[in-house]
Amino acid sequence: MSTSIRTPLEALQPGMVLAEPVFHPSDRQQLLGPGTAITPQNLSLLYRAGVEAVTVINFQAQPVKAPSRPLAAPVRQTAKTGPLGRLFGANEAPAKPATPAPPSRAETGALSRFTESRIEKLARDVVTHNVASIREIANTYKESAAIDFEKADSCVQTTLQEIVMNKEILNSLCDLRVYDEYTYAHSANVMSLSLLMGVTLGYPIDKLRLLGIGALLHDVGKNLIPDFILNKPGKLTEAEFAVMKTHSEKGLRLIQNHRWATPEIKGIVLHHHEKWAGGGYPYGLKGNDIPEMARAVAICDVWDALISNRVYKKGMPPNQAYRIILEGMDTHFERRMVWAFQNFIVPYPKNALVLLNSGEIAKVAQVNREDPTRPVVEMDGQLIDLGKHGRLVVQDLYRPEVKA
C-alpha cells in the first residue's frame, strides 16, 4: 500500500510520481497533474515557477530514471494489445518504425570542422527520415487523396522512441531541427518540438503519441489551399490570407472520418492557431476552451515559423524569436506552455553551429542560463565564454544552404 509524502524540490528524484496536482504559487495555474512522473525537465519547470515542495506517492520501490528504456515498451506492443491498437483498431494499428534512411550530409567545409557525436548523428538520421516520410505522405495525398496514417505514425514512433531511449537528445535540441523545403521540414520540426513539450509536461507515452501525430498533421489542410497562395514569394493579400486561414477547418474535414482521428488529434489540427486571450482562428476561442494539446503545438508552430527561412523572407535570429515567444505569454500563449517551452528551448542550444559577429563559425559547447544569448562556444579547439567576452556575440544560427 502506498502513501503520500510532502517532499521539497531538492529531495525529488527522477521517477517519483506526483500524488497531487501542483499549482503555480502566484496565479494558481496548474503546472503538473497527479500521476505525473518527475523528470529533469518538469523538475526544472517547478524550480522556474518558484515551487518549494510537492506531494509525491511514497512507493517502496526505488525510483527509476525518466525518460528511460522501460517507457519504450508501449511503442513495441502489438496491434491487438497496445494502447493505440485498442484506440485505432487492430486493422488500423500503427506500423513499426521504419529504419531511418541514411542522412544526406551538407556539403559545407564549416561542418567538417566539428566532430559529429553519436547522438548528433542519430538525431540527424531520425529527422532526415521524418522529412522524407512527410514528403511521401504529401505525394500520396496528391496522387490518391488518401492520408498515409501508418507512415505518419511511424515518424512519431521513431522520434519518440529515440527521445525516450536516448535522453541526451533532450539536451541538444538543435539536433532535432532540420533545414529543408519549408513545407516538409516545418511539419517534422513542429512534431519533434511538440514531443519535447509533452515530455516536459509529463505526458504518458500514449498521450505523447497522439500529440506527435496531431503535430505532424497540424497543417494537413494546406493540401487543399491553392499552390499560388501556399507558395507565393511575398506577403499575402488580405483575401489570400483569408483563404490560407481556412486550412485548419479543411484539415479537420480531411481527417474527421478516419478511425485514428481521435478528439486530441482533431483538436490540434483545428485549433493550433487559436490564442490564449482570444483573437485567433478559426473560432476565436480563449483559455481552457482551447484543447491543451493544441496550446502546446501552437507555441512550437510559431517558434519554427519565426526562425525558418522562407521563399519570401529570411528566418528571424533565434534570440529575437525567443523574445517574441516570451512577450506572447498570457496573450498568444498560455503561461504554463511558455514555461514548459523555456525548459528545452534556448536561442542557441548546445551543439548548435552559430555565426559570430566576427564572421567566424563556432559550436555551442554550453548554454548560459543567466543569459541564453551569450553561450560558451568552441572555436578552433578553444572554449570561449561569450558572457565574459564583451565584443564577440552571436549573430545568428549557422544555416547550411539547401540545394533545390
Summary of the structure (lengths in Angstrom):
residues: 404
radius of gyration: 21.1
end to end distance: 61.7
largest distance: 63.8
contacts: 1278
relative contact order: 0.10
helix: 48%
strand: 11%
